[in-house]
């Protein structure tokens, strides 16, 4: 671990730093962030969708079934991925999907799908040889169904927003909730589930492990339903399918009666808590096993002294409770969410400034950390507690996400974490700041979905889900993240998160075909894929090599 002070801290003096920051906010000096910056309006503050991120309409028409179709470019929400498909479709009905597929067959076009565009990989990218199908208007939620054993399920079309389902379940009689969830309310379930997003509730496993069935329209326009009861192998492939089996129409999810979570946020000294693998690994394991959900977050340079021995980590835990009363009213919760969204909009501007002026990173992070993160203890309903970073979509960032199987005492988890910390400070000694937001980890039990990055035949295995986060446009992040990923791959057999950045990492595809017996699972998946898409209508370059094409 790095404990040596850095002799010459390459930061902007406070007076000059604040002058430059003021000029930046006043718009006197434009800053390039590596992608289009989308302004946030009142609709976003109110949690409303404003359509496809980054799409620019050139012309619009309507196919006979009524769905809008246009020729326009597309980009993800951060402006880091773009596509120029032959045509973009915005379907609203199953009949629309059938007609799009028939048109693609007639014109010999590929098809890829997108929702809100909250992904960093090129999974949705298709160029002039294909159609992009944006599923945001397919947002129907079916009535929750109660089955034998007091088990509740709800079917959602793939364009359903997380917030929309939360609200419907909250107002249901009886009130219901998802056992686990992603941190933001503005994502849509098609992207969350098909790419294997994980949440952080340890014992509920990943988000796709909450799926009861999935409906997919194949290359012939036929609707297929996959479930564990009918065919567990095909169900495993169809749940996390990367959009390769067809257009995903809907997922049916298991939900449960609404519950409360006791949330505790603490700041703990870095070197007293997560420094020594032998000492701190077992301590971390106990923390994870004794809580419903656990998150560890570190913002670099968060204390004066420019030395990790003075820094703190943010430790966040969630525990189910039936006895403790709620600590805030619904009105207070909504007010806090609104304030958080505004704070993250401001933070986005600050991180853009840091990306353009890397020497300011240590000073600004040291000032921001105690202002933004507070030690709190509260009791909330599950959706409010789980969306603890609601509004994070306003923060234009790049994220390397990887899963690492924890060893018996979590020693490898601490070692992997410390490698990143050492690299942060080694770069800082050279006046380089490729990581300016955070490194974080959350924990889930293994997944049964064959393309999940947490797949494991051991149902009790625990996977640490790492995220390495920096602002869009930060110089050196591509090389930094590639070095971190390569080390984690070589030392710990880590696997990538499909939705995060990973395609820039050298030899990643050959590695992913071999790690932890993946080749045999990929071969099984490929056989299933060919059954439903024999001509490769839904294939793109991102995944072709992964499947041996």
Phi and psi in degrees as a GROMACS rama.xvg file:
@    title "Ramachandran Plot"
@    xaxis  label "Phi"
@    yaxis  label "Psi"
@TYPE xy
-83.0196  118.374  UNK-2
-124.464  -5.94619  UNK-3
-75  136.497  UNK-4
-64.6172  148.635  UNK-5
-87.3918  123.723  UNK-6
-64.2603  -41.1441  UNK-7
-125.031  93.7128  UNK-8
-69.894  113.329  UNK-9
-83.0919  63.0736  UNK-10
-113.339  163.039  UNK-11
-79.8652  129.725  UNK-12
-56.6196  147.824  UNK-13
-50.7079  -46.3618  UNK-14
-63.7927  -49.8477  UNK-15
-66.3382  -40.2974  UNK-16
-60.0554  -44.7796  UNK-17
-69.9144  -32.8651  UNK-18
-63.1989  -44.4985  UNK-19
-67.2061  -39.6095  UNK-20
-64.4716  -40.6091  UNK-21
-61.597  -44.9895  UNK-22
-61.0211  -39.2059  UNK-23
-62.1409  -46.5433  UNK-24
-66.6633  -29.6878  UNK-25
-79.9363  -4.02931  UNK-26
79.5777  19.2736  UNK-27
-77.115  -21.5327  UNK-28
-135.163  103.753  UNK-29
-65.2249  143.899  UNK-30
-121.857  129.885  UNK-31
-86.0964  129.106  UNK-32
-114.14  17.1561  UNK-33
82.8587  2.4478  UNK-34
-171.111  171.443  UNK-35
-68.3875  133.51  UNK-36
-95.8514  119.974  UNK-37
-96.9032  124.28  UNK-38
-68.3473  146.392  UNK-39
-102.103  126.244  UNK-40
-108.096  -172.947  UNK-41
-61.1711  -30.5909  UNK-42
-60.2203  -40.9635  UNK-43
-69.1207  -37.5449  UNK-44
-61.006  -34.1507  UNK-45
-85.6557  3.87717  UNK-46
78.8124  23.073  UNK-47
-98.4161  148.515  UNK-48
-77.6861  143.13  UNK-49
-114.274  17.5603  UNK-50
101.368  -162.999  UNK-51
-71.5214  122.39  UNK-52
-59.2024  128.496  UNK-53
73.8454  4.34424  UNK-54
-78.9791  138.243  UNK-55
-123.279  110.884  UNK-56
-74.7164  135.395  UNK-57
-111.49  -40.9541  UNK-58
-156.464  151.838  UNK-59
-131.526  147.782  UNK-60
-145.114  -178.265  UNK-61
-133.474  130.855  UNK-62
-79.179  168.371  UNK-63
-58.7651  -29.7429  UNK-64
-77.4479  -10.0843  UNK-65
107.863  -10.1989  UNK-66
-73.9839  144.724  UNK-67
-72.6042  139.37  UNK-68
-135.901  144.911  UNK-69
-153.391  163.559  UNK-70
-105.047  116.59  UNK-71
-160.569  161.588  UNK-72
-83.7532  163.37  UNK-73
-137.621  143.538  UNK-74
-139.817  156.541  UNK-75
-70.8616  174.055  UNK-76
-64.3567  -26.9252  UNK-77
-90.9737  -4.93522  UNK-78
75.4078  17.6059  UNK-79
-98.7409  -11.0541  UNK-80
-131.015  133.82  UNK-81
-129.043  156.718  UNK-82
-143.087  150.267  UNK-83
-130.867  67.5125  UNK-84
-68.4387  162.163  UNK-85
-60.5161  -34.4425  UNK-86
-161.51  148.474  UNK-87
-114.609  132.222  UNK-88
-112.782  146.44  UNK-89
-123.924  74.4151  UNK-90
-68.368  156.006  UNK-91
-125.29  -16.8169  UNK-92
-137.096  166.778  UNK-93
-62.9126  -37.1676  UNK-94
-61.2451  -35.9581  UNK-95
-61.1574  -43.1162  UNK-96
-62.0583  -43.5247  UNK-97
-59.601  -45.0785  UNK-98
-67.3321  -37.1899  UNK-99
-62.514  -44.1772  UNK-100
-65.229  -42.2063  UNK-101
-63.3446  -37.918  UNK-102
-66.7648  -40.3256  UNK-103
-62.8214  -38.5855  UNK-104
-65.0087  -42.9398  UNK-105
-65.1393  -40.1834  UNK-106
-94.7742  2.96648  UNK-107
56.5119  52.8039  UNK-108
-111.967  151.26  UNK-109
-78.0804  164.812  UNK-110
-135.204  130.298  UNK-111
-129.142  156.322  UNK-112
-118.571  155.3  UNK-113
-143.658  159.642  UNK-114
-120.479  -111.297  UNK-115
-80.478  -7.58017  UNK-116
79.4045  21.3138  UNK-117
-87.7403  61.5957  UNK-118
-142.789  150.012  UNK-119
-101.425  -22.0901  UNK-120
-79.1459  171.699  UNK-121
-93.4303  32.8368  UNK-122
-61.0702  -31.6187  UNK-123
-95.6735  -2.06707  UNK-124
-77.3975  126.92  UNK-125
-140.476  142.06  UNK-126
-104.629  -150.48  UNK-127
-60.6759  -16.6744  UNK-128
-87.2786  8.02517  UNK-129
-149.766  172.688  UNK-130
-105.489  143.387  UNK-131
-107.814  126.391  UNK-132
-108.582  111.762  UNK-133
-94.853  118.266  UNK-134
-92.7107  11.0976  UNK-135
-60.7758  -29.2364  UNK-136
-83.3559  -7.5009  UNK-137
-93.9983  83.5215  UNK-138
-129.489  34.956  UNK-139
-80.3061  138.799  UNK-140
-115.274  122.619  UNK-141
-80.2057  159.542  UNK-142
-63.1297  135.425  UNK-143
-57.0062  145.69  UNK-144
-120.325  133.493  UNK-145
-102.924  127.108  UNK-146
-118.706  -177.429  UNK-147
-57.4602  140.362  UNK-148
85.0333  16.0341  UNK-149
59.2613  37.3781  UNK-150
-96.8964  128.78  UNK-151
-106.637  141.031  UNK-152
-135.092  157.923  UNK-153
-144.044  133.959  UNK-154
-96.5815  132.009  UNK-155
-128.873  136.004  UNK-156
-66.959  159.658  UNK-157
-70.4654  -16.7816  UNK-158
-87.1477  5.14161  UNK-159
-69.607  130.736  UNK-160
-73.4862  148.315  UNK-161
-56.1141  -44.5362  UNK-162
-61.8426  -38.438  UNK-163
-62.5658  -43.5715  UNK-164
-68.9136  -42.4545  UNK-165
-53.6677  -47.619  UNK-166
-65.4106  -43.1131  UNK-167
-62.8826  -44.8104  UNK-168
-66.2714  -37.7729  UNK-169
-63.5849  -34.5632  UNK-170
-93.5688  2.22222  UNK-171
-73.5102  158.309  UNK-172
-115.896  105.184  UNK-173
-80.1864  160.782  UNK-174
-61.0037  140.292  UNK-175
-128.233  168.792  UNK-176
-158.476  154.167  UNK-177
-71.5474  140.665  UNK-178
-66.5201  -26.3844  UNK-179
-142.681  164.144  UNK-180
-164.133  168.102  UNK-181
-80.2737  170.581  UNK-182
-78.0994  -22.533  UNK-183
-110.936  146.27  UNK-184
-83.3894  -11.779  UNK-185
-95.9624  5.3431  UNK-186
-85.0888  165.029  UNK-187
-120.209  150.44  UNK-188
-68.7473  -26.9998  UNK-189
-58.8857  -46.8498  UNK-190
-72.0952  -40.3408  UNK-191
-57.9736  -47.8081  UNK-192
-85.1654  -41.487  UNK-193
-68.1767  -24.3305  UNK-194
-102.826  5.01845  UNK-195
77.8879  34.1996  UNK-196
-64.6958  152.986  UNK-197
-112.392  -23.3663  UNK-198
64.8183  -158.672  UNK-199
-149.165  7.87092  UNK-200
-79.144  109.984  UNK-201
-54.7141  -51.4275  UNK-202
-82.1434  -12.9081  UNK-203
-87.9982  -2.14685  UNK-204
67.8843  -152.959  UNK-205
-81.0806  168.842  UNK-206
-58.3326  -44.216  UNK-207
-61.5369  -20.8833  UNK-208
-74.4999  -4.26958  UNK-209
-88.7768  -4.88156  UNK-210
-76.7912  134.38  UNK-211
-98.5324  -34.4778  UNK-212
-160.894  162.638  UNK-213
-142.095  140.428  UNK-214
-112.761  128.448  UNK-215
-132.965  133.429  UNK-216
-91.6413  121.868  UNK-217
-85.7975  -173.634  UNK-218
-68.1967  -11.9442  UNK-219
-100.108  4.92647  UNK-220
80.5017  16.1039  UNK-221
-94.2225  137.756  UNK-222
-88.0251  124.968  UNK-223
-117.151  133.934  UNK-224
-106.482  130.306  UNK-225
-114.233  132.766  UNK-226
-146.922  159.285  UNK-227
-64.4661  -35.6083  UNK-228
-66.6447  -35.3946  UNK-229
-79.4878  -49.9303  UNK-230
-157.025  97.8122  UNK-231
-62.5973  -29.8997  UNK-232
-72.6086  -49.0965  UNK-233
-64.0097  -35.8711  UNK-234
-61.6792  -42.6848  UNK-235
-61.0995  -39.6045  UNK-236
-71.5788  -38.0992  UNK-237
-75.7423  -26.3004  UNK-238
-70.9302  -55.2649  UNK-239
-103.241  88.0347  UNK-240
-110.631  -3.04673  UNK-241
57.9199  20.2848  UNK-242
73.7255  19.073  UNK-243
-97.3428  -8.1547  UNK-244
-99.751  -10.224  UNK-245
146.537  -165.503  UNK-246
-87.1583  119.252  UNK-247
-76.2172  120.882  UNK-248
-86.202  -49.8012  UNK-249
-155.331  159.349  UNK-250
-122.68  141.988  UNK-251
-107.149  123.681  UNK-252
-113.075  145.536  UNK-253
-81.5223  130.801  UNK-254
-125.853  174.338  UNK-255
-144.312  166.779  UNK-256
-55.2561  143.531  UNK-257
-52.035  140.417  UNK-258
-137.586  164.844  UNK-259
-106.299  151.616  UNK-260
-126.625  133.093  UNK-261
-89.9146  113.551  UNK-262
-106.833  130.427  UNK-263
-127.61  126.152  UNK-264
-112.156  123.633  UNK-265
-130.316  150.355  UNK-266
-104.551  125.549  UNK-267
-124.942  143.209  UNK-268
-57.0231  129.724  UNK-269
-51.8263  -51.5354  UNK-270
-79.9332  -9.93012  UNK-271
-90.8591  -11.0175  UNK-272
-122.306  -39.9539  UNK-273
-145.657  72.6131  UNK-274
-131.236  -50.7059  UNK-275
-95.3105  119.872  UNK-276
-57.8754  -42.8604  UNK-277
-68.4656  -39.89  UNK-278
-83.7825  -43.3772  UNK-279
-94.3967  -19.4167  UNK-280
-59.4036  -53.5334  UNK-281
-60.6517  -34.9332  UNK-282
-65.0657  -40.7829  UNK-283
-66.1185  -41.6179  UNK-284
-58.4435  -44.9284  UNK-285
-62.6319  -39.2499  UNK-286
-61.0265  -45.6729  UNK-287
-65.0258  -44.8511  UNK-288
-70.676  -22.2201  UNK-289
-97.254  4.99954  UNK-290
-130.071  155.592  UNK-291
-66.9474  -36.3788  UNK-292
-153.624  142.607  UNK-293
-139.194  137.2  UNK-294
-136.608  138.06  UNK-295
-120.007  128.704  UNK-296
-131.854  138.754  UNK-297
-135.358  121.172  UNK-298
-100.909  120.96  UNK-299
-65.1891  150.651  UNK-300
61.5057  41.8666  UNK-301
-90.6942  1.02757  UNK-302
-136.888  153.941  UNK-303
-64.992  145.449  UNK-304
117.362  -14.3456  UNK-305
51.9038  42.9645  UNK-306
-145.345  129.846  UNK-307
-62.1484  -21.7062  UNK-308
-66.3518  -18.4011  UNK-309
-98.6427  -9.7594  UNK-310
-77.2021  162.754  UNK-311
-120.204  155.343  UNK-312
-111.636  148.185  UNK-313
-94.1202  118.017  UNK-314
-110.035  120.989  UNK-315
-120.13  127.345  UNK-316
-128.156  148.849  UNK-317
-125.449  136.318  UNK-318
-139.785  133.13  UNK-319
-63.9132  144.363  UNK-320
-145.02  143.218  UNK-321
-114.03  -18.5331  UNK-322
-90.8721  -37.0871  UNK-323
-76.9733  139.073  UNK-324
-79.707  158.813  UNK-325
-61.4802  143.364  UNK-326
-100.7  -1.39754  UNK-327
-149.472  152.439  UNK-328
-81.9829  162.833  UNK-329
-56.2628  -37.0358  UNK-330
-64.202  -41.6332  UNK-331
-65.2273  -39.1318  UNK-332
-61.5786  -46.3922  UNK-333
-64.8685  -37.6259  UNK-334
-63.4166  -41.5827  UNK-335
-65.9636  -38.6145  UNK-336
-63.8531  -42.0388  UNK-337
-63.4479  -43.171  UNK-338
-62.4386  -39.0858  UNK-339
-65.0733  -40.1991  UNK-340
-62.4061  -42.5466  UNK-341
-63.2701  -42.4763  UNK-342
-61.0672  -40.346  UNK-343
-73.5843  -29.7353  UNK-344
-64.3427  -42.6097  UNK-345
-66.4158  -42.5551  UNK-346
-59.8057  -36.6887  UNK-347
-59.3151  -42.6138  UNK-348
-61.7355  -42.0436  UNK-349
-65.7005  -42.2259  UNK-350
-68.5267  -32.0771  UNK-351
-61.3777  -41.4779  UNK-352
-61.9928  -44.3049  UNK-353
-61.7195  -40.6393  UNK-354
-61.546  -37.5529  UNK-355
-79.9081  -26.218  UNK-356
-129.382  74.2203  UNK-357
-59.0181  -26.1068  UNK-358
-64.2313  -16.7787  UNK-359
-84.6573  -6.43167  UNK-360
-56.5134  -51.3325  UNK-361
-66.0986  -41.3336  UNK-362
-64.6812  -47.9095  UNK-363
-66.0006  -43.1521  UNK-364
-62.1436  -37.7053  UNK-365
-65.9097  -35.6295  UNK-366
-75.5114  -40.8994  UNK-367
-71.9944  -38.2373  UNK-368
-54.4488  -54.0441  UNK-369
-69.8352  -19.0741  UNK-370
-80.2569  -34.5967  UNK-371
-92.1759  -41.5471  UNK-372
-103.108  127.272  UNK-373
-122.135  146.8  UNK-374
-77.2406  119.691  UNK-375
-139.867  162.458  UNK-376
-142.044  123.552  UNK-377
-151.97  165.432  UNK-378
-121.144  125.522  UNK-379
-136.34  160.528  UNK-380
-66.2692  152.965  UNK-381
-50.239  -50.5076  UNK-382
-59.6873  -39.0521  UNK-383
-68.4038  -37.2053  UNK-384
-74.3521  -36.3714  UNK-385
-75.9564  -31.3987  UNK-386
-89.1675  57.3085  UNK-387
-74.3873  -14.196  UNK-388
-116.947  39.4992  UNK-389
-61.401  132.252  UNK-390
96.9728  0.0584093  UNK-391
-64.4765  -17.845  UNK-392
-65.796  -15.056  UNK-393
-76.1931  -12.8003  UNK-394
-93.754  104.236  UNK-395
-76.6628  109.022  UNK-396
-141.51  170.503  UNK-397
-116.411  140.766  UNK-398
-134.914  123.199  UNK-399
-90.1892  120.925  UNK-400
-121.146  128.794  UNK-401
-142.959  151.289  UNK-402
-109.408  135.06  UNK-403
-128.466  128.582  UNK-404
-74.7054  120.276  UNK-405
-69.2493  138.88  UNK-406
-81.2823  -173.839  UNK-407
-58.1025  -35.5956  UNK-408
-117.466  14.5514  UNK-409
63.2761  18.2664  UNK-410
-65.7611  -38.2454  UNK-411
-67.7288  -27.9178  UNK-412
-63.9326  -44.1143  UNK-413
-68.5493  -40.4635  UNK-414
-61.6485  -43.4681  UNK-415
-64.361  -41.5023  UNK-416
-60.968  -47.5353  UNK-417
-66.6468  -27.8671  UNK-418
-60.8678  -41.7318  UNK-419
-66.0065  -43.0064  UNK-420
-60.4313  -45.7885  UNK-421
-59.2008  -41.0204  UNK-422
-66.8553  -37.714  UNK-423
-57.6562  -47.3437  UNK-424
-77.7254  -28.7616  UNK-425
-65.2524  -41.5557  UNK-426
-66.3991  -39.5976  UNK-427
-61.8552  -34.2212  UNK-428
-62.1524  -24.781  UNK-429
-96.0795  8.54126  UNK-430
75.771  24.6392  UNK-431
-115.662  139.073  UNK-432
-133.783  70.3936  UNK-433
-72.8683  -16.7809  UNK-434
-123.085  118.161  UNK-435
-125.209  -3.69504  UNK-436
-105.987  -67.6572  UNK-437
-170.126  160.567  UNK-438
-119.966  137.703  UNK-439
-142.892  160.504  UNK-440
-145.23  141.467  UNK-441
-132.435  168.662  UNK-442
-135.362  130.922  UNK-443
-137.918  151.587  UNK-444
-72.6693  162.195  UNK-445
-60.2373  155.993  UNK-446
-101.714  154.601  UNK-447
-100.167  3.80715  UNK-448
-89.1022  124.363  UNK-449
-63.2344  -26.1473  UNK-450
-101.595  8.24412  UNK-451
-69.447  143.563  UNK-452
-74.4313  -3.76835  UNK-453
-110.399  17.316  UNK-454
-60.5547  136.674  UNK-455
-162.49  142.704  UNK-456
-76.4537  -16.5588  UNK-457
-87.4701  110.259  UNK-458
-68.2396  -15.9327  UNK-459
-96.5503  -3.18508  UNK-460
-63.7687  140.566  UNK-461
-111.165  132.771  UNK-462
-109.71  134.873  UNK-463
-91.06  124.858  UNK-464
-100.631  104.415  UNK-465
-89.6935  145.828  UNK-466
-134.072  131.037  UNK-467
-114.025  115.495  UNK-468
-122.585  131.063  UNK-469
-142.026  163.258  UNK-470
-72.1798  145.799  UNK-471
-57.1572  135.151  UNK-472
90.5842  1.68358  UNK-473
-71.5908  124.007  UNK-474
-66.0869  132.684  UNK-475
90.0944  -2.69812  UNK-476
-67.7884  -35.3384  UNK-477
-59.887  -46.624  UNK-478
-69.6411  -41.1699  UNK-479
-60.9344  -49.8797  UNK-480
-66.502  -34.4784  UNK-481
-65.4216  -39.0016  UNK-482
-66.4777  -43.3632  UNK-483
-61.3859  -47.9815  UNK-484
-61.493  -43.2788  UNK-485
-61.0456  -42.7606  UNK-486
-64.6204  -45.6742  UNK-487
-63.1703  -36.2807  UNK-488
-66.9869  -46.2438  UNK-489
-71.1952  -39.6515  UNK-490
-91.0197  -30.124  UNK-491
-130.49  5.48859  UNK-492
53.2401  41.5854  UNK-493
-68.1013  152.02  UNK-494
-122.847  148.328  UNK-495
-77.6215  155.219  UNK-496
-87.711  122.07  UNK-497
-60.4655  -29.3129  UNK-498
-85.2912  -12.4493  UNK-499
-96.2323  -178.315  UNK-500
-73.0259  131.829  UNK-501
-159.297  -19.2455  UNK-502
-70.7399  -15.3895  UNK-503
-83.7262  -7.2658  UNK-504
-81.0242  122.735  UNK-505
-58.1424  137.533  UNK-506
61.4662  21.6145  UNK-507
-65.7469  -43.9388  UNK-508
-63.9154  -49.6068  UNK-509
-58.1838  -37.4355  UNK-510
-62.6778  -47.0168  UNK-511
-65.3952  -24.4892  UNK-512
-75.7043  -17.7276  UNK-513
-112.283  -25.952  UNK-514
-63.5187  134.441  UNK-515
49.0869  42.3581  UNK-516
70.3928  25.1932  UNK-517
-67.8078  -29.4526  UNK-518
-56.8183  -43.4709  UNK-519
-65.5411  -38.1612  UNK-520
-67.9928  -40.5164  UNK-521
-64.7488  -35.7291  UNK-522
-66.1619  -40.2307  UNK-523
-63.4792  -45.1909  UNK-524
-59.7972  -41.9983  UNK-525
-63.4428  -38.0274  UNK-526
-63.8792  -40.3136  UNK-527
-68.0748  -41.8235  UNK-528
-58.3843  -45.4415  UNK-529
-63.4812  -28.733  UNK-530
-63.9837  -38.3785  UNK-531
-101.676  -14.1941  UNK-532
-146.04  68.7619  UNK-533
-63.4028  -26.6604  UNK-534
-97.2278  -0.0727557  UNK-535
75.0643  33.0761  UNK-536
-59.1136  -34.683  UNK-537
-101.064  8.96097  UNK-538
-82.341  143.732  UNK-539
-133.796  174.372  UNK-540
-63.313  -30.0652  UNK-541
-55.3635  -43.7144  UNK-542
-107.288  -5.86725  UNK-543
-61.2981  -47.9922  UNK-544
-65.0218  -35.9098  UNK-545
-59.1283  -34.5942  UNK-546
-95.5946  11.754  UNK-547
85.0615  17.3743  UNK-548
